[in-house]
Amino acid sequence: MRSMRLGWETTLSLLISIIVLSRLPAAAGAVAALNCTSNADHGNVYNTTDASYDILCGIDYVTSNLATHTVATFEGCIALCDAEVLCIDVSYVPSQQQCYIKSHLDTPSNNTDVWTARNRVYDSEEYLTCNNGRSDGIVYNTTIGSSYKILCNVDYFGGDLFNLQKDTFLGCVEACDSTPGCIDISYVQPSCYLKHSTGVASLTKNVWTAKRVKEAPSSSATSSSASSSNMGNTSPVGSTTAAPALSSPVPPTTSSSSSPIKFPTTAPFANTTRSSTTTSTSTPLTHSGVATPTAPTCVDGGSDNTNFTTSAGSVYGIVCGYQHDASVISTAYAADFEGCMEQCDAATNCIDITYVGSYCYMKATVGSLSVAAGAWSATRIKNAGASGLQLSCYNDKTNGTVFTTDQGRPYRIFCGMDLPGGDMATAKANTFESCLNECDKTTNCVDVAYVAPYCYLKTSVAKLVVSQEVWAAMRVS
């Protein structure tokens, strides 16, 4: 009888213990499994050791995927995102245990089969960063399919296209991706330096570099590896449409009364594609106009201070890193510098062009010359079918060009400008060209000021000042 009572008491005690334990709060640190059934966790924040994620139930971002994994739980999917430096979002399909890891977010769409976790750092666009070397060495894939290698505290000297201001490293990379010819950027917040080529790499503290290692696919290409699987009749998670073609900058509005274009003050734009099948020539500007078969280019100053003869027979004087301040009469696309000059040949009243980033800015007048290191400029100094080259500042026709004398020495022409001081002698010259040849024959002469018929020979280079009646020429070293 006693044993039966003990057995009954033991059973009662066990039942009471079970009831009490069932009502105790969960142990500290225990976390209920994430669950988007009936939107249970929608809008909640899920914290991992490395990041915080917004839980979005029934929401999908249709964009490219970094990778796709099979994983048993939503938490496991988020952990995979934590382990991938470029991941900012995951789409989890619990019915298939499929985890889609994403590096970009597009417009959200409703999809009841999808549970999404979005890294909260995305909102500040800081997930691509060299702070603490976080993104160093990784390859970043842009929205249009290009790939850039991230190099922290590395800089490539030279090759600059232009610079602009961007609040984030990501914004700088995306600016490069949308700029024709850009293959590399150097970022020193907020300054973003876009480059058409890379020189010697150097270790430079606080410079964040992104170097393109893969071009975007053409607009007709599609990617199957970047899209998620279809789920019955629902839309595919993260399905990918064809990448858009590499966009070009919109040229400024053309207006006969517009202000002169101010181009970026950095190195020239690189051009490697030529579409013309005609044979043209580039040569130092001389009175004889002897030509050499070289394609015109301002890459590394290649055609600076030369003239170029188009297929129509016009002759243009080329200056690199300068522009003539004058109103633009027309803007057109040109595949290369030569094509821009051909466009000018075909345009009514065009006598001067500035070529920047595949756009050709045509002008009917030649204004004052100003520094614009990203610009390739050319002024027509001989019309097609004309005989001889006349060196003259009438209508500023040779302003900014370079003329080579009988002795083979180049002089840059400045119309309506004077070089005060430094006078060594005065000579009479019937032509501007004769004045330059006189300087060439005179020891220590380096520039001239010409007010017909007087030729003022000078021994030193002074600061240019405006003087409408003076034609000046300065020897180019």
LINZIVEN-V992733 format. One record per residue. N is the residue number from 1. RES is the residue in one small letter. OMEGA is omega in whole degrees, -180 to 180 (* if undefined). Layout:
n->N res->RES omega->OMEGA
n->N res->RES omega->OMEGA
//
This chain:
n->1 res->m omega->179
n->2 res->r omega->-179
n->3 res->s omega->179
n->4 res->m omega->179
n->5 res->r omega->179
n->6 res->l omega->179
n->7 res->g omega->179
n->8 res->w omega->179
n->9 res->e omega->180
n->10 res->t omega->180
n->11 res->t omega->180
n->12 res->l omega->180
n->13 res->s omega->180
n->14 res->l omega->180
n->15 res->l omega->179
n->16 res->i omega->180
n->17 res->s omega->180
n->18 res->i omega->180
n->19 res->i omega->-179
n->20 res->v omega->-178
n->21 res->l omega->-179
n->22 res->s omega->-179
n->23 res->r omega->178
n->24 res->l omega->176
n->25 res->p omega->179
n->26 res->a omega->179
n->27 res->a omega->-180
n->28 res->a omega->177
n->29 res->g omega->179
n->30 res->a omega->-177
n->31 res->v omega->179
n->32 res->a omega->180
n->33 res->a omega->176
n->34 res->l omega->-175
n->35 res->n omega->178
n->36 res->c omega->175
n->37 res->t omega->-177
n->38 res->s omega->178
n->39 res->n omega->-174
n->40 res->a omega->-176
n->41 res->d omega->-178
n->42 res->h omega->179
n->43 res->g omega->177
n->44 res->n omega->178
n->45 res->v omega->179
n->46 res->y omega->-177
n->47 res->n omega->171
n->48 res->t omega->178
n->49 res->t omega->-172
n->50 res->d omega->-172
n->51 res->a omega->175
n->52 res->s omega->-175
n->53 res->y omega->170
n->54 res->d omega->179
n->55 res->i omega->-178
n->56 res->l omega->-177
n->57 res->c omega->178
n->58 res->g omega->-179
n->59 res->i omega->176
n->60 res->d omega->172
n->61 res->y omega->-177
n->62 res->v omega->-177
n->63 res->t omega->-178
n->64 res->s omega->179
n->65 res->n omega->172
n->66 res->l omega->-177
n->67 res->a omega->175
n->68 res->t omega->-178
n->69 res->h omega->169
n->70 res->t omega->-176
n->71 res->v omega->-170
n->72 res->a omega->-174
n->73 res->t omega->176
n->74 res->f omega->179
n->75 res->e omega->178
n->76 res->g omega->177
n->77 res->c omega->180
n->78 res->i omega->178
n->79 res->a omega->177
n->80 res->l omega->177
n->81 res->c omega->178
n->82 res->d omega->-175
n->83 res->a omega->-179
n->84 res->e omega->-172
n->85 res->v omega->-178
n->86 res->l omega->-176
n->87 res->c omega->175
n->88 res->i omega->-174
n->89 res->d omega->171
n->90 res->v omega->170
n->91 res->s omega->-176
n->92 res->y omega->178
n->93 res->v omega->-173
n->94 res->p omega->-178
n->95 res->s omega->179
n->96 res->q omega->-177
n->97 res->q omega->180
n->98 res->q omega->-178
n->99 res->c omega->-179
n->100 res->y omega->-178
n->101 res->i omega->-172
n->102 res->k omega->178
n->103 res->s omega->179
n->104 res->h omega->175
n->105 res->l omega->175
n->106 res->d omega->178
n->107 res->t omega->-180
n->108 res->p omega->177
n->109 res->s omega->180
n->110 res->n omega->176
n->111 res->n omega->-173
n->112 res->t omega->-180
n->113 res->d omega->-170
n->114 res->v omega->171
n->115 res->w omega->-176
n->116 res->t omega->172
n->117 res->a omega->-176
n->118 res->r omega->179
n->119 res->n omega->-175
n->120 res->r omega->179
n->121 res->v omega->179
n->122 res->y omega->-176
n->123 res->d omega->180
n->124 res->s omega->178
n->125 res->e omega->-179
n->126 res->e omega->-175
n->127 res->y omega->172
n->128 res->l omega->-172
n->129 res->t omega->174
n->130 res->c omega->174
n->131 res->n omega->-176
n->132 res->n omega->178
n->133 res->g omega->-172
n->134 res->r omega->-175
n->135 res->s omega->-176
n->136 res->d omega->174
n->137 res->g omega->-178
n->138 res->i omega->175
n->139 res->v omega->-176
n->140 res->y omega->180
n->141 res->n omega->-178
n->142 res->t omega->-177
n->143 res->t omega->-179
n->144 res->i omega->173
n->145 res->g omega->174
n->146 res->s omega->178
n->147 res->s omega->180
n->148 res->y omega->174
n->149 res->k omega->-179
n->150 res->i omega->-179
n->151 res->l omega->-178
n->152 res->c omega->180
n->153 res->n omega->177
n->154 res->v omega->177
n->155 res->d omega->172
n->156 res->y omega->-178
n->157 res->f omega->174
n->158 res->g omega->178
n->159 res->g omega->-176
n->160 res->d omega->169
n->161 res->l omega->177
n->162 res->f omega->177
n->163 res->n omega->178
n->164 res->l omega->-178
n->165 res->q omega->177
n->166 res->k omega->-177
n->167 res->d omega->-176
n->168 res->t omega->175
n->169 res->f omega->178
n->170 res->l omega->180
n->171 res->g omega->179
n->172 res->c omega->180
n->173 res->v omega->-179
n->174 res->e omega->177
n->175 res->a omega->177
n->176 res->c omega->-176
n->177 res->d omega->-178
n->178 res->s omega->-179
n->179 res->t omega->179
n->180 res->p omega->177
n->181 res->g omega->-179
n->182 res->c omega->179
n->183 res->i omega->-174
n->184 res->d omega->174
n->185 res->i omega->170
n->186 res->s omega->-173
n->187 res->y omega->172
n->188 res->v omega->-169
n->189 res->q omega->3
n->190 res->p omega->-176
n->191 res->s omega->-178
n->192 res->c omega->-177
n->193 res->y omega->179
n->194 res->l omega->-173
n->195 res->k omega->177
n->196 res->h omega->179
n->197 res->s omega->179
n->198 res->t omega->177
n->199 res->g omega->-180
n->200 res->v omega->179
n->201 res->a omega->177
n->202 res->s omega->176
n->203 res->l omega->-177
n->204 res->t omega->-176
n->205 res->k omega->175
n->206 res->n omega->173
n->207 res->v omega->178
n->208 res->w omega->-176
n->209 res->t omega->172
n->210 res->a omega->-176
n->211 res->k omega->-178
n->212 res->r omega->179
n->213 res->v omega->177
n->214 res->k omega->178
n->215 res->e omega->174
n->216 res->a omega->176
n->217 res->p omega->178
n->218 res->s omega->-176
n->219 res->s omega->-179
n->220 res->s omega->-177
n->221 res->a omega->174
n->222 res->t omega->-178
n->223 res->s omega->177
n->224 res->s omega->-177
n->225 res->s omega->-177
n->226 res->a omega->-177
n->227 res->s omega->179
n->228 res->s omega->-179
n->229 res->s omega->173
n->230 res->n omega->180
n->231 res->m omega->178
n->232 res->g omega->-177
n->233 res->n omega->-179
n->234 res->t omega->177
n->235 res->s omega->179
n->236 res->p omega->177
n->237 res->v omega->177
n->238 res->g omega->179
n->239 res->s omega->-172
n->240 res->t omega->173
n->241 res->t omega->-179
n->242 res->a omega->-179
n->243 res->a omega->179
n->244 res->p omega->178
n->245 res->a omega->179
n->246 res->l omega->-174
n->247 res->s omega->177
n->248 res->s omega->178
n->249 res->p omega->179
n->250 res->v omega->-179
n->251 res->p omega->180
n->252 res->p omega->179
n->253 res->t omega->-179
n->254 res->t omega->178
n->255 res->s omega->-179
n->256 res->s omega->180
n->257 res->s omega->-176
n->258 res->s omega->177
n->259 res->s omega->177
n->260 res->p omega->178
n->261 res->i omega->174
n->262 res->k omega->-176
n->263 res->f omega->179
n->264 res->p omega->-177
n->265 res->t omega->176
n->266 res->t omega->-170
n->267 res->a omega->-176
n->268 res->p omega->177
n->269 res->f omega->-179
n->270 res->a omega->174
n->271 res->n omega->-179
n->272 res->t omega->-177
n->273 res->t omega->176
n->274 res->r omega->-178
n->275 res->s omega->-176
n->276 res->s omega->177
n->277 res->t omega->179
n->278 res->t omega->178
n->279 res->t omega->180
n->280 res->s omega->-174
n->281 res->t omega->175
n->282 res->s omega->-173
n->283 res->t omega->170
n->284 res->p omega->-178
n->285 res->l omega->178
n->286 res->t omega->180
n->287 res->h omega->-180
n->288 res->s omega->177
n->289 res->g omega->178
n->290 res->v omega->-174
n->291 res->a omega->171
n->292 res->t omega->-174
n->293 res->p omega->-179
n->294 res->t omega->177
n->295 res->a omega->-179
n->296 res->p omega->179
n->297 res->t omega->174
n->298 res->c omega->174
n->299 res->v omega->-177
n->300 res->d omega->178
n->301 res->g omega->-172
n->302 res->g omega->-177
n->303 res->s omega->180
n->304 res->d omega->178
n->305 res->n omega->176
n->306 res->t omega->170
n->307 res->n omega->-177
n->308 res->f omega->179
n->309 res->t omega->-179
n->310 res->t omega->180
n->311 res->s omega->178
n->312 res->a omega->179
n->313 res->g omega->175
n->314 res->s omega->179
n->315 res->v omega->180
n->316 res->y omega->172
n->317 res->g omega->-174
n->318 res->i omega->171
n->319 res->v omega->-179
n->320 res->c omega->177
n->321 res->g omega->178
n->322 res->y omega->171
n->323 res->q omega->173
n->324 res->h omega->-179
n->325 res->d omega->-180
n->326 res->a omega->-179
n->327 res->s omega->178
n->328 res->v omega->179
n->329 res->i omega->-179
n->330 res->s omega->177
n->331 res->t omega->-178
n->332 res->a omega->173
n->333 res->y omega->175
n->334 res->a omega->-177
n->335 res->a omega->-179
n->336 res->d omega->-177
n->337 res->f omega->178
n->338 res->e omega->179
n->339 res->g omega->178
n->340 res->c omega->178
n->341 res->m omega->177
n->342 res->e omega->177
n->343 res->q omega->179
n->344 res->c omega->178
n->345 res->d omega->-175
n->346 res->a omega->-176
n->347 res->a omega->178
n->348 res->t omega->175
n->349 res->n omega->-179
n->350 res->c omega->176
n->351 res->i omega->-176
n->352 res->d omega->178
n->353 res->i omega->169
n->354 res->t omega->-174
n->355 res->y omega->180
n->356 res->v omega->172
n->357 res->g omega->178
n->358 res->s omega->175
n->359 res->y omega->-175
n->360 res->c omega->-179
n->361 res->y omega->-175
n->362 res->m omega->-175
n->363 res->k omega->-180
n->364 res->a omega->179
n->365 res->t omega->179
n->366 res->v omega->-180
n->367 res->g omega->-180
n->368 res->s omega->-177
n->369 res->l omega->178
n->370 res->s omega->-179
n->371 res->v omega->176
n->372 res->a omega->-166
n->373 res->a omega->176
n->374 res->g omega->-172
n->375 res->a omega->171
n->376 res->w omega->-175
n->377 res->s omega->178
n->378 res->a omega->180
n->379 res->t omega->179
n->380 res->r omega->-180
n->381 res->i omega->175
n->382 res->k omega->179
n->383 res->n omega->178
n->384 res->a omega->179
n->385 res->g omega->179
n->386 res->a omega->-180
n->387 res->s omega->176
n->388 res->g omega->177
n->389 res->l omega->-179
n->390 res->q omega->178
n->391 res->l omega->-174
n->392 res->s omega->175
n->393 res->c omega->176
n->394 res->y omega->-175
n->395 res->n omega->179
n->396 res->d omega->-170
n->397 res->k omega->179
n->398 res->t omega->-179
n->399 res->n omega->178
n->400 res->g omega->179
n->401 res->t omega->178
n->402 res->v omega->-179
n->403 res->f omega->179
n->404 res->t omega->-176
n->405 res->t omega->178
n->406 res->d omega->-178
n->407 res->q omega->177
n->408 res->g omega->-180
n->409 res->r omega->-178
n->410 res->p omega->176
n->411 res->y omega->174
n->412 res->r omega->-175
n->413 res->i omega->177
n->414 res->f omega->-179
n->415 res->c omega->180
n->416 res->g omega->-179
n->417 res->m omega->178
n->418 res->d omega->177
n->419 res->l omega->-174
n->420 res->p omega->175
n->421 res->g omega->177
n->422 res->g omega->-178
n->423 res->d omega->177
n->424 res->m omega->-179
n->425 res->a omega->175
n->426 res->t omega->179
n->427 res->a omega->174
n->428 res->k omega->-180
n->429 res->a omega->-178
n->430 res->n omega->-180
n->431 res->t omega->177
n->432 res->f omega->-180
n->433 res->e omega->179
n->434 res->s omega->179
n->435 res->c omega->179
n->436 res->l omega->178
n->437 res->n omega->177
n->438 res->e omega->177
n->439 res->c omega->-179
n->440 res->d omega->-177
n->441 res->k omega->-174
n->442 res->t omega->-180
n->443 res->t omega->178
n->444 res->n omega->177
n->445 res->c omega->-178
n->446 res->v omega->175
n->447 res->d omega->-178
n->448 res->v omega->167
n->449 res->a omega->-173
n->450 res->y omega->172
n->451 res->v omega->-169
n->452 res->a omega->2
n->453 res->p omega->-174
n->454 res->y omega->-178
n->455 res->c omega->-177
n->456 res->y omega->-179
n->457 res->l omega->-173
n->458 res->k omega->-178
n->459 res->t omega->-177
n->460 res->s omega->-180
n->461 res->v omega->-180
n->462 res->a omega->177
n->463 res->k omega->-180
n->464 res->l omega->174
n->465 res->v omega->-179
n->466 res->v omega->176
n->467 res->s omega->-167
n->468 res->q omega->-175
n->469 res->e omega->-174
n->470 res->v omega->171
n->471 res->w omega->-177
n->472 res->a omega->177
n->473 res->a omega->-177
n->474 res->m omega->-179
n->475 res->r omega->178
n->476 res->v omega->-177
n->477 res->s omega->*
//
